[in-house]
Amino acid sequence: MSKGGVLTAEEALETGANLAKKAGKGIAKSASDTAKAATSQLGISQTTDQSTQDFVKDLYGAGKKNPQAGGDSSSNPAQSPTQPVPSDTESPKSPEEQQKLAEVRTKLQKRHDEFYYEPLVNPKGEKPEERPAEKVEKEKQEEMIDLQEKKKKEVPVLVQKNQQRVEKFPGGGG
């Protein structure tokens, strides 16, 4: 500490870095302790670091064979993803087979587009949902149109009075 109990910038950085390192180590230790406790409670056997590394290398390694890998994993093609699996979809040798394969691919692509892609991108039956404000505005316009139609159907006031006019003194001529 400097004069008056104030930390300098360098001292503050060093203290912060030390605290961060200690916190990181503590978190890592507690996480590993928790994992060990969980595996022991579940009865899962602990694997060695070397076997775990070998397994990960087998899964995610390049196409080259790992000389450290055990003989069991490389002999079984289902466990070793680096070993190519023979398939029935290898390229056909005759031109007729290639042409048939091309036709099948185009048909498959058309069916995919027709039944999956187009309905997904451009749905036909569904209308886009209206916003509440647009919905209210549309209803008001419909009400105004209905009111205008009713006014057109109504008989003018003068004609209505003449139709409903009753004589003041019925029966008198003149």
ROMI-739308 format. One record per residue: residue number from 1; x, y, z of N, C-alpha, C in turn; chain. Coordinates in nm, 2 decimals, decimal comma, padded with zeros to 4 digits. Layout:
BEGIN
REC  seq    n_xx    n_yy    n_zz   ca_xx   ca_yy   ca_zz    c_xx    c_yy    c_zz  mol
REC  NUM       X       Y       Z       X       Y       Z       X       Y       Z    A
...
END
This chain:
BEGIN
REC  seq    n_xx    n_yy    n_zz   ca_xx   ca_yy   ca_zz    c_xx    c_yy    c_zz  mol
REC    1   00,08  -00,12   00,00   00,00   00,00   00,00   00,09   00,12   00,00    A
REC    2   00,04   00,23  -00,06   00,11   00,35  -00,07   00,07   00,44   00,05    A
REC    3   00,11   00,56   00,04   00,08   00,66   00,14  -00,07   00,67   00,16    A
REC    4  -00,11   00,68   00,29  -00,25   00,70   00,32  -00,34   00,59   00,30    A
REC    5  -00,29   00,47   00,27  -00,38   00,35   00,26  -00,44   00,34   00,12    A
REC    6  -00,40   00,41   00,02  -00,46   00,40  -00,11  -00,37   00,31  -00,20    A
REC    7  -00,44   00,22  -00,28  -00,37   00,13  -00,37  -00,33   00,21  -00,50    A
REC    8  -00,22   00,17  -00,55  -00,19   00,23  -00,68  -00,25   00,14  -00,79    A
REC    9  -00,25   00,18  -00,91  -00,31   00,10  -01,02  -00,25  -00,03  -01,03    A
REC   10  -00,11  -00,04  -01,02  -00,04  -00,16  -01,04  -00,08  -00,26  -00,93    A
REC   11  -00,08  -00,21  -00,81  -00,11  -00,30  -00,70  -00,26  -00,35  -00,71    A
REC   12  -00,35  -00,26  -00,75  -00,49  -00,30  -00,77  -00,50  -00,41  -00,87    A
REC   13  -00,43  -00,40  -00,98  -00,43  -00,50  -01,09  -00,37  -00,63  -01,04    A
REC   14  -00,26  -00,62  -00,97  -00,20  -00,75  -00,92  -00,30  -00,82  -00,82    A
REC   15  -00,36  -00,74  -00,73  -00,45  -00,80  -00,63  -00,57  -00,86  -00,70    A
REC   16  -00,62  -00,79  -00,80  -00,74  -00,84  -00,88  -00,70  -00,97  -00,95    A
REC   17  -00,59  -00,97  -01,01  -00,54  -01,09  -01,09  -00,53  -01,21  -00,99    A
REC   18  -00,47  -01,18  -00,88  -00,45  -01,29  -00,78  -00,59  -01,35  -00,73    A
REC   19  -00,68  -01,25  -00,70  -00,81  -01,30  -00,66  -00,88  -01,38  -00,77    A
REC   20  -00,87  -01,33  -00,89  -00,93  -01,40  -01,00  -00,88  -01,54  -01,02    A
REC   21  -00,75  -01,56  -01,00  -00,68  -01,69  -01,02  -00,73  -01,78  -00,90    A
REC   22  -00,74  -01,73  -00,78  -00,78  -01,81  -00,67  -00,93  -01,85  -00,69    A
REC   23  -01,01  -01,76  -00,73  -01,15  -01,79  -00,75  -01,17  -01,89  -00,86    A
REC   24  -01,09  -01,88  -00,97  -01,10  -01,98  -01,08  -01,06  -02,12  -01,03    A
REC   25  -00,95  -02,13  -00,95  -00,91  -02,25  -00,90  -01,01  -02,31  -00,81    A
REC   26  -01,07  -02,23  -00,72  -01,17  -02,28  -00,63  -01,29  -02,33  -00,70    A
REC   27  -01,34  -02,26  -00,81  -01,45  -02,30  -00,89  -01,42  -02,44  -00,96    A
REC   28  -01,31  -02,45  -01,01  -01,27  -02,57  -01,08  -01,26  -02,69  -00,99    A
REC   29  -01,21  -02,66  -00,87  -01,20  -02,77  -00,77  -01,33  -02,81  -00,72    A
REC   30  -01,42  -02,71  -00,70  -01,56  -02,75  -00,65  -01,64  -02,82  -00,76    A
REC   31  -01,62  -02,79  -00,88  -01,68  -02,86  -00,99  -01,64  -03,00  -01,00    A
REC   32  -01,50  -03,02  -00,99  -01,45  -03,16  -01,00  -01,49  -03,24  -00,88    A
REC   33  -01,50  -03,17  -00,76  -01,54  -03,25  -00,64  -01,69  -03,29  -00,66    A
REC   34  -01,77  -03,20  -00,71  -01,91  -03,23  -00,73  -01,93  -03,34  -00,83    A
REC   35  -01,85  -03,34  -00,94  -01,86  -03,45  -01,04  -01,82  -03,58  -00,98    A
REC   36  -01,71  -03,58  -00,90  -01,66  -03,70  -00,84  -01,77  -03,76  -00,75    A
REC   37  -01,83  -03,67  -00,67  -01,94  -03,71  -00,57  -02,06  -03,77  -00,65    A
REC   38  -02,09  -03,71  -00,76  -02,21  -03,76  -00,84  -02,18  -03,89  -00,90    A
REC   39  -02,06  -03,91  -00,95  -02,03  -04,04  -01,01  -02,02  -04,15  -00,91    A
REC   40  -01,97  -04,11  -00,79  -01,96  -04,22  -00,69  -02,10  -04,25  -00,64    A
REC   41  -02,19  -04,16  -00,63  -02,33  -04,19  -00,59  -02,40  -04,27  -00,69    A
REC   42  -02,37  -04,25  -00,82  -02,44  -04,32  -00,92  -02,38  -04,46  -00,94    A
REC   43  -02,26  -04,48  -00,89  -02,19  -04,60  -00,91  -02,12  -04,62  -01,04    A
REC   44  -02,09  -04,50  -01,10  -02,02  -04,50  -01,23  -01,87  -04,51  -01,20    A
REC   45  -01,81  -04,60  -01,27  -01,66  -04,62  -01,25  -01,59  -04,50  -01,32    A
REC   46  -01,49  -04,46  -01,25  -01,40  -04,35  -01,30  -01,31  -04,40  -01,41    A
REC   47  -01,30  -04,33  -01,52  -01,21  -04,37  -01,63  -01,08  -04,29  -01,62    A
REC   48  -00,98  -04,35  -01,67  -00,85  -04,29  -01,66  -00,84  -04,18  -01,77    A
REC   49  -00,75  -04,08  -01,74  -00,74  -03,97  -01,84  -00,69  -04,02  -01,97    A
REC   50  -00,60  -04,12  -01,97  -00,55  -04,17  -02,10  -00,65  -04,23  -02,18    A
REC   51  -00,74  -04,31  -02,12  -00,85  -04,38  -02,20  -00,95  -04,28  -02,25    A
REC   52  -00,97  -04,17  -02,17  -01,06  -04,07  -02,22  -01,01  -04,00  -02,34    A
REC   53  -00,88  -03,97  -02,33  -00,81  -03,90  -02,44  -00,81  -03,99  -02,56    A
REC   54  -00,79  -04,11  -02,55  -00,79  -04,20  -02,66  -00,92  -04,21  -02,73    A
REC   55  -01,03  -04,22  -02,64  -01,16  -04,22  -02,69  -01,20  -04,09  -02,77    A
REC   56  -01,16  -03,98  -02,72  -01,19  -03,85  -02,78  -01,11  -03,84  -02,91    A
REC   57  -00,98  -03,89  -02,91  -00,91  -03,89  -03,04  -00,97  -03,98  -03,14    A
REC   58  -01,02  -04,09  -03,10  -01,09  -04,18  -03,19  -01,21  -04,12  -03,25    A
REC   59  -01,29  -04,05  -03,17  -01,41  -03,98  -03,22  -01,38  -03,86  -03,31    A
REC   60  -01,29  -03,78  -03,27  -01,28  -03,65  -03,33  -01,14  -03,63  -03,41    A
REC   61  -01,06  -03,74  -03,41  -00,93  -03,73  -03,47  -00,94  -03,72  -03,62    A
REC   62  -00,83  -03,70  -03,69  -00,83  -03,69  -03,83  -00,84  -03,83  -03,89    A
REC   63  -00,84  -03,84  -04,02  -00,86  -03,96  -04,09  -00,75  -04,06  -04,07    A
REC   64  -00,63  -04,02  -04,01  -00,52  -04,11  -03,99  -00,55  -04,19  -03,87    A
REC   65  -00,49  -04,31  -03,87  -00,51  -04,40  -03,75  -00,42  -04,36  -03,64    A
REC   66  -00,46  -04,37  -03,52  -00,39  -04,33  -03,40  -00,31  -04,46  -03,36    A
REC   67  -00,17  -04,45  -03,36  -00,10  -04,57  -03,32  -00,12  -04,60  -03,17    A
REC   68  -00,16  -04,51  -03,09  -00,18  -04,54  -02,94  -00,31  -04,60  -02,92    A
REC   69  -00,40  -04,60  -03,01  -00,54  -04,65  -02,99  -00,53  -04,80  -02,97    A
REC   70  -00,62  -04,85  -02,89  -00,62  -05,00  -02,86  -00,67  -05,07  -02,98    A
REC   71  -00,63  -05,20  -02,99  -00,67  -05,28  -03,10  -00,82  -05,31  -03,10    A
REC   72  -00,89  -05,31  -02,99  -01,03  -05,34  -02,99  -01,11  -05,24  -03,06    A
REC   73  -01,08  -05,11  -03,05  -01,17  -05,01  -03,11  -01,15  -05,00  -03,26    A
REC   74  -01,03  -05,03  -03,31  -01,00  -05,02  -03,45  -01,05  -05,14  -03,52    A
REC   75  -01,07  -05,25  -03,46  -01,12  -05,37  -03,53  -01,27  -05,37  -03,55    A
REC   76  -01,34  -05,30  -03,47  -01,49  -05,29  -03,49  -01,52  -05,17  -03,56    A
REC   77  -01,58  -05,18  -03,68  -01,61  -05,06  -03,76  -01,72  -04,98  -03,70    A
REC   78  -01,81  -05,03  -03,62  -01,91  -04,95  -03,56  -01,86  -04,86  -03,46    A
REC   79  -01,75  -04,89  -03,39  -01,70  -04,80  -03,29  -01,60  -04,70  -03,34    A
REC   80  -01,54  -04,73  -03,46  -01,44  -04,64  -03,51  -01,49  -04,56  -03,63    A
REC   81  -01,52  -04,43  -03,61  -01,58  -04,35  -03,71  -01,48  -04,31  -03,82    A
REC   82  -01,35  -04,33  -03,79  -01,25  -04,29  -03,89  -01,24  -04,40  -04,00    A
REC   83  -01,28  -04,52  -03,98  -01,27  -04,62  -04,08  -01,39  -04,61  -04,17    A
REC   84  -01,37  -04,61  -04,30  -01,49  -04,60  -04,40  -01,57  -04,72  -04,39    A
REC   85  -01,70  -04,70  -04,39  -01,79  -04,82  -04,39  -01,84  -04,84  -04,53    A
REC   86  -01,83  -04,96  -04,59  -01,87  -04,99  -04,72  -02,02  -04,97  -04,73    A
REC   87  -02,07  -04,91  -04,84  -02,21  -04,88  -04,85  -02,26  -04,92  -04,99    A
REC   88  -02,39  -04,93  -05,00  -02,45  -04,97  -05,13  -02,46  -04,85  -05,22    A
REC   89  -02,44  -04,73  -05,17  -02,46  -04,61  -05,25  -02,33  -04,57  -05,33    A
REC   90  -02,24  -04,66  -05,35  -02,12  -04,62  -05,42  -02,16  -04,59  -05,57    A
REC   91  -02,08  -04,51  -05,63  -02,11  -04,47  -05,77  -02,13  -04,59  -05,86    A
REC   92  -02,23  -04,59  -05,94  -02,25  -04,70  -06,03  -02,15  -04,69  -06,15    A
REC   93  -02,13  -04,81  -06,20  -02,02  -04,81  -06,30  -02,07  -04,79  -06,44    A
REC   94  -02,19  -04,84  -06,48  -02,24  -04,82  -06,61  -02,32  -04,69  -06,63    A
REC   95  -02,32  -04,64  -06,75  -02,39  -04,51  -06,78  -02,54  -04,52  -06,76    A
REC   96  -02,60  -04,64  -06,78  -02,74  -04,65  -06,76  -02,77  -04,63  -06,61    A
REC   97  -02,69  -04,70  -06,53  -02,71  -04,68  -06,38  -02,69  -04,54  -06,34    A
REC   98  -02,59  -04,47  -06,40  -02,57  -04,33  -06,36  -02,69  -04,25  -06,41    A
REC   99  -02,75  -04,27  -06,52  -02,86  -04,20  -06,57  -02,98  -04,22  -06,48    A
REC  100  -03,01  -04,35  -06,45  -03,12  -04,38  -06,36  -03,10  -04,31  -06,22    A
REC  101  -02,98  -04,31  -06,17  -02,95  -04,25  -06,05  -02,98  -04,10  -06,05    A
REC  102  -02,94  -04,04  -06,16  -02,97  -03,89  -06,18  -03,12  -03,87  -06,19    A
REC  103  -03,19  -03,95  -06,26  -03,34  -03,93  -06,27  -03,40  -03,95  -06,13    A
REC  104  -03,36  -04,05  -06,05  -03,41  -04,07  -05,92  -03,38  -03,95  -05,83    A
REC  105  -03,26  -03,89  -05,84  -03,23  -03,77  -05,76  -03,31  -03,65  -05,80    A
REC  106  -03,34  -03,63  -05,93  -03,42  -03,52  -05,97  -03,56  -03,54  -05,92    A
REC  107  -03,62  -03,66  -05,93  -03,75  -03,68  -05,88  -03,76  -03,66  -05,73    A
REC  108  -03,66  -03,71  -05,66  -03,65  -03,69  -05,51  -03,65  -03,54  -05,48    A
REC  109  -03,57  -03,47  -05,55  -03,55  -03,32  -05,52  -03,69  -03,25  -05,55    A
REC  110  -03,76  -03,29  -05,66  -03,89  -03,23  -05,69  -03,99  -03,26  -05,58    A
REC  111  -03,99  -03,39  -05,54  -04,08  -03,43  -05,43  -04,05  -03,35  -05,30    A
REC  112  -03,92  -03,34  -05,27  -03,88  -03,26  -05,15  -03,93  -03,12  -05,16    A
REC  113  -03,91  -03,06  -05,28  -03,95  -02,92  -05,29  -04,10  -02,91  -05,28    A
REC  114  -04,17  -03,00  -05,35  -04,32  -02,99  -05,35  -04,38  -03,02  -05,22    A
REC  115  -04,34  -03,12  -05,15  -04,41  -03,16  -05,02  -04,35  -03,10  -04,90    A
REC  116  -04,22  -03,05  -04,90  -04,16  -03,00  -04,78  -04,13  -02,86  -04,79    A
REC  117  -04,04  -02,82  -04,89  -03,98  -02,69  -04,89  -04,09  -02,58  -04,92    A
REC  118  -04,17  -02,60  -05,03  -04,26  -02,50  -05,07  -04,37  -02,48  -04,96    A
REC  119  -04,43  -02,58  -04,90  -04,53  -02,55  -04,80  -04,46  -02,49  -04,68    A
REC  120  -04,34  -02,51  -04,65  -04,27  -02,45  -04,54  -04,25  -02,30  -04,57    A
REC  121  -04,20  -02,27  -04,69  -04,17  -02,13  -04,72  -04,29  -02,05  -04,76    A
REC  122  -04,38  -02,11  -04,84  -04,50  -02,04  -04,89  -04,63  -02,12  -04,84    A
REC  123  -04,67  -02,10  -04,72  -04,80  -02,17  -04,68  -04,92  -02,12  -04,76    A
REC  124  -05,00  -02,21  -04,82  -05,11  -02,16  -04,90  -05,23  -02,14  -04,82    A
REC  125  -05,27  -02,23  -04,73  -05,40  -02,22  -04,66  -05,40  -02,12  -04,55    A
REC  126  -05,29  -02,08  -04,50  -05,29  -01,99  -04,38  -05,27  -01,85  -04,43    A
REC  127  -05,35  -01,76  -04,37  -05,33  -01,62  -04,40  -05,24  -01,56  -04,28    A
REC  128  -05,16  -01,46  -04,31  -05,09  -01,41  -04,20  -05,18  -01,34  -04,10    A
REC  129  -05,14  -01,36  -03,97  -05,22  -01,30  -03,86  -05,22  -01,15  -03,87    A
REC  130  -05,34  -01,10  -03,85  -05,35  -00,95  -03,85  -05,31  -00,90  -03,71    A
REC  131  -05,26  -00,77  -03,71  -05,23  -00,71  -03,59  -05,36  -00,66  -03,53    A
REC  132  -05,37  -00,65  -03,40  -05,49  -00,60  -03,33  -05,54  -00,47  -03,38    A
REC  133  -05,45  -00,37  -03,40  -05,49  -00,24  -03,45  -05,55  -00,25  -03,59    A
REC  134  -05,50  -00,33  -03,68  -05,55  -00,35  -03,81  -05,69  -00,42  -03,80    A
REC  135  -05,70  -00,51  -03,71  -05,83  -00,58  -03,70  -05,94  -00,49  -03,66    A
REC  136  -05,91  -00,40  -03,56  -06,01  -00,30  -03,51  -06,05  -00,21  -03,62    A
REC  137  -05,95  -00,16  -03,70  -05,97  -00,07  -03,81  -06,06  -00,13  -03,91    A
REC  138  -06,03  -00,26  -03,94  -06,11  -00,33  -04,04  -06,25  -00,35  -04,00    A
REC  139  -06,28  -00,38  -03,87  -06,41  -00,39  -03,82  -06,49  -00,26  -03,83    A
REC  140  -06,42  -00,15  -03,80  -06,48  -00,01  -03,81  -06,53   00,02  -03,95    A
REC  141  -06,44  -00,02  -04,05  -06,47   00,01  -04,19  -06,59  -00,08  -04,23    A
REC  142  -06,60  -00,20  -04,18  -06,72  -00,29  -04,21  -06,84  -00,23  -04,15    A
REC  143  -06,84  -00,18  -04,03  -06,95  -00,12  -03,97  -07,00   00,01  -04,05    A
REC  144  -06,91   00,09  -04,09  -06,94   00,21  -04,17  -07,01   00,17  -04,30    A
REC  145  -06,96   00,06  -04,36  -07,02   00,01  -04,49  -07,16  -00,03  -04,46    A
REC  146  -07,18  -00,11  -04,35  -07,32  -00,16  -04,32  -07,41  -00,04  -04,29    A
REC  147  -07,37   00,06  -04,22  -07,45   00,18  -04,19  -07,49   00,25  -04,32    A
REC  148  -07,40   00,26  -04,42  -07,43   00,33  -04,54  -07,53   00,25  -04,62    A
REC  149  -07,52   00,12  -04,62  -07,62   00,03  -04,69  -07,76   00,05  -04,63    A
REC  150  -07,76   00,05  -04,50  -07,89   00,07  -04,43  -07,95   00,21  -04,46    A
REC  151  -07,87   00,31  -04,47  -07,92   00,45  -04,50  -07,98   00,45  -04,65    A
REC  152  -07,91   00,37  -04,74  -07,96   00,37  -04,88  -08,10   00,30  -04,88    A
REC  153  -08,12   00,20  -04,80  -08,24   00,12  -04,80  -08,36   00,20  -04,73    A
REC  154  -08,33   00,29  -04,65  -08,43   00,37  -04,58  -08,51   00,46  -04,67    A
REC  155  -08,63   00,47  -04,65  -08,72   00,56  -04,73  -08,70   00,71  -04,68    A
REC  156  -08,70   00,80  -04,77  -08,68   00,94  -04,72  -08,79   00,98  -04,63    A
REC  157  -08,76   01,08  -04,54  -08,85   01,12  -04,43  -08,98   01,17  -04,49    A
REC  158  -08,99   01,25  -04,59  -09,11   01,31  -04,65  -09,20   01,20  -04,70    A
REC  159  -09,14   01,10  -04,77  -09,22   00,99  -04,82  -09,28   00,91  -04,70    A
REC  160  -09,20   00,89  -04,60  -09,25   00,82  -04,48  -09,36   00,89  -04,41    A
REC  161  -09,36   01,02  -04,40  -09,47   01,10  -04,34  -09,59   01,09  -04,42    A
REC  162  -09,58   01,10  -04,55  -09,70   01,09  -04,64  -09,76   00,95  -04,63    A
REC  163  -09,68   00,84  -04,61  -09,74   00,71  -04,60  -09,81   00,69  -04,47    A
REC  164  -09,76   00,75  -04,37  -09,81   00,73  -04,23  -09,91   00,84  -04,19    A
REC  165  -09,94   00,93  -04,28  -10,03   01,04  -04,26  -10,17   00,99  -04,24    A
REC  166  -10,23   01,04  -04,13  -10,37   01,00  -04,10  -10,45   01,13  -04,10    A
REC  167  -10,57   01,11  -04,15  -10,66   01,22  -04,15  -10,70   01,27  -04,01    A
REC  168  -10,71   01,40  -04,00  -10,74   01,46  -03,87  -10,89   01,42  -03,83    A
REC  169  -10,97   01,45  -03,92  -11,12   01,42  -03,90  -11,16   01,31  -04,00    A
REC  170  -11,16   01,19  -03,96  -11,19   01,08  -04,05  -11,34   01,09  -04,09    A
REC  171  -11,37   01,06  -04,21  -11,51   01,04  -04,26  -11,56   01,17  -04,32    A
REC  172  -11,51   01,28  -04,29  -11,56   01,40  -04,35  -11,51   01,42  -04,49    A
REC  173  -11,59   01,46  -04,57  -11,55   01,48  -04,71  -11,50   01,63  -04,72    A
REC  174  -11,40   01,64  -04,78  -11,36   01,76  -04,82  -11,26   01,84  -04,77    A
END
